[in-house]
Amino acid sequence: MAEKKKSKTDVAARKANKSVSNICRICGNKVEVVMSVSPTGKKRMRRLCCEG
């Protein structure tokens, strides 16, 4: 008979890893990143944590 296969993804480990806040290597604060679009249409990821 067909056995139920175990998921290859460890959901608990992924959830724990996501809950840990990332620390910015530049300023040492919690990382806050947003995508900004320039008037020419170029997309860029910006760190808000280092702007202040």
Beta strands, then each sheet from edge to edge (+ up, - down):
strand 1: 33-37
strand 2: 43-47
sheet 1: 1+ 2-
end
